[in-house]
């Protein structure tokens, strides 16, 4: 394998993107300069007062929330799901899953393994369900935030909304900004309606899956009860332990065990003892049971 082949680049793609984003925002936002996009549209970042440039700490928190936190959340959930499902699929390893990337080589992986190892089976199932819900809710949260941005016209990124960093436009006509903002409100309403429709469809699909799962459990329990009842009448309790079939011409030994007449008499031709408890008896002591049913 070549150290710089396509496979390695794909395996480390998310980490390379993370380092590139961090380096870009450090050289621009953290250093107090405009990004290329901000410079092109003549906007500058301001804090909640809209009179001052965000402080160094606020900008650093924004960069962390915008780059490092999403990466760690994605990799953490991915690796946690991998660890919880590893028992169900032993063939799935961190080396065969390039999406795990650097997370499979860091302390995060060892920490998650230790935490998962201390959980019970029921807790593992619960955590796996929580991971599934989070993976479904994070994209919906981003869509909701984007719809709110279209309606309000502020905080395009969720990280900027948390840190309170907004933009101040200088140059151009004020009426142009108002017209653009009003045109985006309609798009925001449509996005919000589409998001609600998506949530409704997902909830309906989830309920259908739950109903199908309950019906399957009920069917499985009924089948198990039916098989158990059948075994009680014509099953294992009425089977001969020598031929493992339903007893024919039930015959009892002096110790009380039941066998087929042909099976136990053939057994007694070589051994004069019970096949189950090994109690000695003579073949003349065998009792043929007429009209016996269990």
C-alpha positions in Angstrom: 0.0 0.0 0.0 1.3 3.4 -0.9 1.5 5.8 2.1 -0.1 8.7 0.0 -2.5 6.7 -2.2 -6.2 7.4 -2.8 -7.2 5.0 0.0 -5.3 7.0 2.6 -6.6 10.3 1.3 -10.2 9.0 1.6 -9.5 7.6 5.0 -8.1 10.9 6.3 -10.5 13.2 4.3 -12.5 14.4 7.2 -9.4 15.2 9.3 -7.8 17.1 6.4 -11.0 19.1 5.9 -11.0 19.9 9.6 -7.4 21.1 9.7 -8.0 23.2 6.6 -11.1 24.8 8.1 -9.4 25.5 11.4 -6.3 27.0 9.6 -8.5 29.2 7.4 -10.6 30.6 10.3 -7.6 31.1 12.5 -5.9 33.1 9.7 -9.0 35.2 9.1 -11.7 35.4 11.8 -9.5 34.7 14.8 -6.8 37.2 13.5 -9.4 39.9 13.1 -9.6 39.9 9.2 -12.5 39.3 6.9 -12.9 36.0 5.1 -13.0 36.1 1.3 -16.8 35.9 1.3 -17.2 38.6 3.8 -14.8 40.9 1.9 -16.6 40.2 -1.4 -20.1 41.2 0.0 -18.8 44.0 2.2 -19.9 42.7 5.6 -18.1 42.6 9.0 -18.7 40.5 12.1 -20.1 42.3 15.1 -21.3 41.1 18.6 -24.8 41.3 20.0 -24.5 45.1 20.4 -23.9 45.6 16.7 -21.3 48.3 17.6 -18.2 46.3 18.4 -16.1 43.6 16.7 -16.5 40.3 18.6 -13.9 39.6 21.3 -11.0 37.2 20.8 -12.6 34.7 23.1 -16.0 34.9 21.3 -14.3 34.3 18.0 -12.3 31.4 19.3 -15.5 29.8 20.7 -17.2 30.3 17.3 -14.4 28.6 15.5 -14.5 25.6 17.9 -18.3 25.3 17.6 -18.1 25.7 13.8 -15.3 23.2 13.1 -14.1 21.0 16.0 -17.4 20.3 17.8 -19.3 19.0 14.7 -16.3 16.7 13.8 -16.1 15.3 17.3 -19.9 14.8 17.5 -20.0 13.0 14.2 -17.1 10.8 14.9 -18.2 10.2 18.5 -21.7 9.1 17.5 -20.3 6.9 14.7 -17.8 5.2 16.9 -20.3 4.8 19.8 -22.7 3.1 17.4 -19.9 0.9 16.1 -19.0 -0.3 19.5 -22.6 -1.0 20.5 -23.2 -3.0 17.4 -19.8 -4.8 17.4 -21.2 -7.9 19.3 -24.0 -8.2 16.7 -21.6 -8.0 13.8 -18.1 -9.2 14.7 -16.8 -8.9 11.2 -17.1 -5.1 11.4 -13.8 -3.6 12.6 -12.4 -0.1 12.8 -9.8 -1.0 10.2 -12.5 -2.0 7.7 -14.5 1.1 8.2 -12.6 4.2 6.9 -15.4 6.5 8.1 -14.1 6.2 11.6 -10.8 7.9 10.5 -8.6 9.4 13.1 -11.2 8.7 15.9 -10.2 5.0 15.8 -6.7 5.9 16.7 -7.2 8.4 19.4 -8.0 8.4 23.1 -11.7 8.9 22.3 -11.9 5.4 21.0 -10.4 3.9 24.1 -12.6 6.0 26.4 -15.8 5.0 24.5 -14.8 1.3 24.7 -14.3 1.5 28.5 -17.7 3.3 28.9 -19.5 0.8 26.7 -17.9 -2.2 28.5 -19.4 -1.1 31.8 -22.9 -1.0 30.4 -25.5 -3.7 30.8 -27.2 -5.2 27.7 -30.4 -3.2 28.4 -28.4 0.0 28.8 -26.5 -0.7 25.5 -29.9 -1.1 23.7 -31.1 2.2 25.3 -27.9 4.1 24.3 -28.1 2.7 20.8 -31.6 4.0 20.5 -30.4 7.5 21.8 -27.6 7.5 19.2 -30.1 6.7 16.5 -32.4 9.5 17.6 -29.5 12.0 17.7 -28.3 11.0 14.2 -31.8 11.7 13.0 -32.4 14.9 15.0 -29.1 16.7 14.2 -29.9 17.2 10.4 -33.4 18.2 11.3 -32.0 20.8 13.7 -29.8 22.3 11.0 -32.8 22.5 8.6 -34.9 24.2 11.3 -32.1 26.7 12.0 -31.8 27.4 8.2 -35.6 28.0 7.9 -35.4 30.4 10.9 -32.5 32.2 9.2 -34.5 32.7 6.0 -37.3 34.2 8.0 -35.3 36.4 10.4 -32.3 37.1 8.1 -29.7 36.6 10.9 -27.4 33.9 12.1 -26.8 31.7 9.1 -24.7 29.2 11.1 -25.8 27.7 14.4 -22.4 28.4 15.9 -22.9 32.1 15.2 -26.4 32.0 16.9 -24.9 30.5 20.0 -22.0 32.9 20.2 -24.2 35.9 19.2 -22.0 36.9 16.2 -23.9 38.7 13.5 -23.0 40.7 10.4 -23.1 44.4 9.7 -23.3 45.4 6.0 -21.7 48.6 4.9 -22.1 50.2 1.5 -25.0 49.9 -0.9 -28.6 50.9 -0.5 -30.6 50.0 2.6 -33.7 49.3 0.5 -31.9 46.5 -1.4 -31.3 44.6 1.9 -35.0 44.9 2.9 -36.2 43.6 -0.5 -33.8 40.7 -0.4 -34.8 39.8 3.2 -38.5 39.9 2.4 -38.0 37.6 -0.6 -36.2 35.1 1.6 -39.1 35.0 4.2 -41.3 33.1 1.7 -38.5 30.6 1.2 -38.1 30.2 5.0 -41.9 29.5 5.3 -41.7 26.8 2.6 -38.6 25.3 4.2 -40.3 25.2 7.6 -43.4 23.5 6.1 -41.3 21.0 4.4 -39.4 20.3 7.6 -42.7 19.7 9.5 -43.8 17.4 6.7 -40.6 15.4 6.9 -40.9 15.0 10.7 -44.5 13.8 10.2 -43.5 11.2 7.7 -40.6 10.0 9.9 -42.9 9.7 12.9 -45.5 7.8 10.9 -42.8 5.5 9.6 -41.5 5.0 13.1 -45.0 4.1 14.3 -45.4 1.7 11.5 -42.2 0.0 12.3 -43.2 -0.2 16.0 -46.5 -1.7 15.1 -44.9 -4.3 12.8 -42.4 -5.2 15.5 -45.2 -5.7 18.0 -47.2 -7.8 15.6 -44.1 -9.9 14.9 -43.5 -10.4 18.7 -47.2 -11.4 19.1 -47.0 -13.8 16.2 -43.8 -15.3 17.6 -45.2 -15.7 21.1 -48.4 -17.3 19.8 -46.3 -19.7 17.7 -44.2 -20.5 20.7 -47.2 -21.1 22.9 -48.7 -23.3 20.2 -45.6 -25.4 19.9 -45.4 -25.7 23.7 -49.0 -26.9 23.9 -48.3 -29.4 21.1 -45.2 -30.7 22.9 -47.3 -31.2 26.0 -49.7 -33.4 24.2 -47.7 -35.1 21.4 -44.3 -33.6 21.9 -41.2 -34.2 24.1 -43.2 -35.5 27.0 -44.7 -38.3 24.8 -41.5 -39.0 23.0 -39.3 -42.1 23.5 -35.8 -41.1 24.6 -34.4 -44.0 22.6 -35.8 -43.4 19.2 -36.7 -39.7 19.8 -40.1 -40.2 18.2 -43.6 -40.3 19.6 -44.0 -43.4 21.7 -45.7 -46.4 20.2 -47.1 -49.0 22.5 -46.0 -47.2 25.7 -44.1 -49.5 28.1 -42.9 -48.7 31.6 -39.9 -49.9 33.5 -40.0 -50.8 37.2 -38.4 -47.4 37.9 -41.3 -45.6 36.2 -39.7 -44.4 32.9 -41.6 -44.8 29.6 -40.4 -46.1 26.3 -41.6 -47.7 23.1 -42.2 -51.4 23.5 -39.9 -52.3 20.5 -37.2 -49.8 21.7 -37.0 -51.0 25.4 -37.2 -54.7 24.5 -34.4 -54.3 22.0 -32.4 -52.4 24.6 -32.9 -55.2 27.1 -31.4 -57.7 24.7 -28.0 -56.2 25.4 -28.4 -54.4 28.8 -30.7 -55.2 31.7 -30.9 -51.6 33.1 -33.0 -48.5 32.6 -31.5 -46.3 29.8 -32.2 -43.2 31.9 -31.5 -43.9 35.6 -29.4 -47.1 35.1 -31.5 -49.1 37.6 -31.1 -52.9 37.1 -34.2 -54.9 36.3 -35.2 -58.0 34.5 -37.1 -57.8 31.1 -40.0 -59.7 32.7 -40.6 -56.7 34.9 -41.6 -54.5 31.9 -45.2 -53.3 32.0 -47.0 -52.7 28.8 -49.5 -49.9 29.2 -52.8 -50.2 27.4 -54.9 -47.1 26.5 -52.2 -44.9 28.1 -52.0 -41.3 26.8 -49.9 -38.3 28.0 
